[in-house]
Amino acid sequence: TMLPLLLLLLAAAHGLANLTYVPTLASTPLGGLTTTSTFVLEQPRCVFTQLQDDAVIWLVVAVPEAVENFNNSMGPGTPHWAFQNFPTSAHAYMTLNTTILNYPCPKPPGEITVLRVGSETSCIEDKTRPTCNGPLPGPGPYRVKFLALDGSKPVAETAWSEPITLRTAQPLSSIPVMGSGHSAGMIALTSILSILFAILLAGLVAMLGFWGKPEAVTVRRYNTHHAYDQPAARL
């Protein structure tokens, strides 16, 4: 019970600025704001306006249980905050570090200013990159905040976001089935194939009937003239 108070006192001793900004999912019409392993945030533009240009802004991703006791003084890159240990032995990790110069204020008109969390796949198992922006390991929920460091010293932080839940893949067992145990889609496909087969069969029968029809035999009638039928020539 005393730990949160001690953490607050530690933050005050370090001169940590608590900002009211709350990280939110992006509001752009791009689609795919959440997938099964990623989500898209708005960049923190015009948030850290009182910091020096060389301050480094980090994104902290945590499970909800780690929010209350998160220690800002434990810097990024340590095994305690490594992505590769999340969320088993590490209940949070730090990633997407950049200087405040990459978050200019105000943002240029028409510029898309978002951060996709979980988009890097090359460093999932690479323990030499504990700040990997790797795919999230499950649907969550997760909570995030931005933390500014001056060297290794935390100087400013935003509030924590609301819980962010990712999409889940639909299991095959969730596809509705008919009484016979076959899915409705399979039954529809079978019906369509049956109709096409019937049309093809009818066309084949008609074609065989056309090509197999015997030709009509025409018998010409000849009148045979005999010599004795001719009238006798008159002398």
MOWOLIN-V731469 format. One record per pair of residues at least 12 apart in sequence whose C-alpha atoms are under 8 Angstrom apart, sorted by sequence separation. I is the first residue (numbers start at 1). J is the second residue. D is the distance in Angstrom with one decimal. If there is no record, write none. Layout:
I&J&D + I&J&D
This chain:
81&93&4.3 + 82&94&7.4 + 120&132&7.1 + 121&133&7.9 + 122&134&7.9 + 145&157&7.2 + 146&158&5.5 + 80&93&8.0 + 81&94&6.5 + 120&133&5.3 + 121&134&5.6 + 145&158&5.7 + 146&159&7.8 + 25&39&7.5 + 26&40&5.7 + 119&133&6.3 + 120&134&4.7 + 121&135&6.7 + 145&159&6.0 + 25&40&5.7 + 26&41&4.8 + 27&42&7.6 + 118&133&5.1 + 119&134&5.9 + 120&135&6.6 + 145&160&4.8 + 25&41&4.3 + 26&42&4.6 + 117&133&6.4 + 118&134&4.5 + 119&135&5.9 + 144&160&5.5 + 145&161&6.2 + 24&41&5.8 + 25&42&5.9 + 76&93&7.5 + 77&94&7.8 + 117&134&7.6 + 118&135&3.9 + 143&160&6.4 + 144&161&5.4 + 23&41&7.0 + 24&42&6.1 + 76&94&5.8 + 117&135&7.5 + 118&136&5.7 + 143&161&5.4 + 23&42&7.0 + 76&95&8.0 + 143&162&6.2 + 143&163&5.1 + 23&44&7.4 + 142&163&5.4 + 143&164&6.1 + 141&163&5.5 + 142&164&5.1 + 141&164&5.1 + 142&165&6.5 + 63&87&7.3 + 140&164&7.0 + 141&165&4.4 + 66&91&5.9 + 140&165&5.2 + 141&166&7.1 + 21&47&7.0 + 65&91&7.9 + 66&92&6.9 + 139&165&5.6 + 140&166&6.4 + 139&166&4.5 + 19&47&7.9 + 63&91&5.9 + 138&166&7.6 + 139&167&6.2 + 62&91&5.8 + 63&92&6.5 + 139&168&6.3 + 62&92&4.0 + 61&92&5.5 + 62&93&6.6 + 60&92&6.9 + 61&93&5.5 + 60&93&5.8 + 61&94&6.3 + 60&94&4.5 + 61&95&7.9 + 59&94&5.6 + 60&95&6.6 + 96&131&7.6 + 58&94&6.3 + 59&95&5.3 + 95&131&4.7 + 58&95&5.9 + 59&96&5.9 + 94&131&5.7 + 95&132&6.2 + 96&133&6.6 + 58&96&5.9 + 59&97&6.8 + 93&131&7.0 + 95&133&5.7 + 58&97&4.5 + 57&97&5.4 + 58&98&6.8 + 84&124&6.4 + 56&97&6.3 + 57&98&5.4 + 83&124&7.8 + 84&125&6.2 + 56&98&5.4 + 57&99&5.8 + 84&126&7.5 + 56&99&4.4 + 57&100&6.5 + 84&127&6.4 + 55&99&5.7 + 56&100&6.3 + 54&99&6.0 + 55&100&6.2 + 82&127&7.8 + 53&99&6.9 + 54&100&6.9 + 84&130&6.5 + 53&100&5.8 + 54&101&7.8 + 83&130&5.3 + 52&100&8.0 + 53&101&6.1 + 82&130&4.3 + 83&131&6.0 + 51&100&8.0 + 81&130&7.4 + 82&131&6.2 + 83&132&6.1 + 83&133&7.7 + 87&137&7.9 + 79&130&7.2 + 83&134&7.3 + 48&100&7.3 + 77&129&7.5 + 78&130&7.1 + 77&130&5.2 + 76&130&7.9 + 77&131&6.0 + 76&131&7.0 + 46&103&7.5 + 45&103&5.3 + 46&104&7.1 + 44&103&6.8 + 45&104&6.4 + 46&105&5.0 + 43&103&7.2 + 45&105&5.9 + 46&106&6.5 + 11&72&7.8 + 45&106&7.1 + 7&69&7.6 + 45&107&7.0 + 4&68&6.9 + 7&71&7.1 + 4&69&6.2 + 3&69&7.3 + 43&113&5.6 + 42&113&6.3 + 43&114&5.0 + 42&114&4.6 + 43&115&6.1 + 41&114&5.5 + 42&115&6.2 + 40&114&6.5 + 41&115&5.1 + 40&115&5.5 + 41&116&6.4 + 72&147&7.9 + 40&116&4.3 + 41&117&7.5 + 67&143&7.7 + 39&116&5.8 + 40&117&6.0 + 63&140&7.3 + 64&141&7.2 + 75&152&6.4 + 38&116&6.8 + 39&117&5.4 + 63&141&6.8 + 64&142&6.1 + 38&117&5.4 + 39&118&7.0 + 63&142&4.9 + 64&143&6.0 + 73&152&7.8 + 38&118&4.7 + 62&142&5.7 + 63&143&6.2 + 73&153&6.9 + 37&118&6.3 + 38&119&6.4 + 61&142&6.8 + 62&143&5.4 + 73&154&6.5 + 61&143&6.0 + 62&144&6.2 + 72&154&6.5 + 61&144&4.6 + 28&112&7.8 + 60&144&5.4 + 61&145&7.0 + 59&144&6.9 + 60&145&5.3 + 59&145&5.9 + 60&146&6.1 + 59&146&4.7 + 60&147&7.0 + 26&114&6.5 + 58&146&5.6 + 59&147&6.3 + 57&146&6.6 + 58&147&5.1 + 57&147&5.7 + 58&148&6.1 + 57&148&4.4 + 58&149&7.7 + 56&148&5.5 + 57&149&6.5 + 55&148&6.4 + 56&149&5.3 + 67&160&7.8 + 55&149&5.8 + 56&150&6.6 + 55&150&5.0 + 56&151&7.8 + 54&150&7.4 + 55&151&7.5 + 38&135&6.0 + 37&135&5.0 + 38&136&6.2 + 37&136&4.6 + 64&163&7.3 + 36&136&7.9 + 37&137&6.6 + 37&138&6.6 + 36&138&7.2 + 37&139&7.2 + 44&146&7.9 + 36&139&6.5 + 48&156&7.7 + 23&144&7.0 + 23&145&6.3 + 22&145&7.5 + 23&146&7.7 + 39&166&7.2 + 38&166&7.2 + 37&166&6.8 + 36&166&5.5 + 37&167&7.8 + 34&165&8.0 + 35&166&5.8 + 36&167&4.6 + 34&166&5.6 + 35&167&5.2 + 36&168&5.5 + 34&167&6.4 + 35&168&7.9 + 36&169&6.9 + 23&158&7.7 + 22&158&6.3 + 23&159&7.4 + 19&156&7.0 + 21&158&5.4 + 22&159&5.1 + 23&160&6.9 + 24&161&6.4 + 16&154&6.2 + 17&155&6.0 + 18&156&5.9 + 19&157&5.9 + 20&158&6.0 + 21&159&5.9 + 22&160&6.1 + 23&161&5.1 + 24&162&7.8 + 14&153&7.4 + 16&155&4.5 + 17&156&4.3 + 18&157&5.3 + 19&158&4.7 + 20&159&5.9 + 22&161&5.4 + 14&154&7.2 + 15&155&6.3 + 16&156&5.1 + 17&157&6.3 + 18&158&6.1 + 19&159&6.5 + 14&155&7.2 + 16&157&7.3 + 18&159&7.4
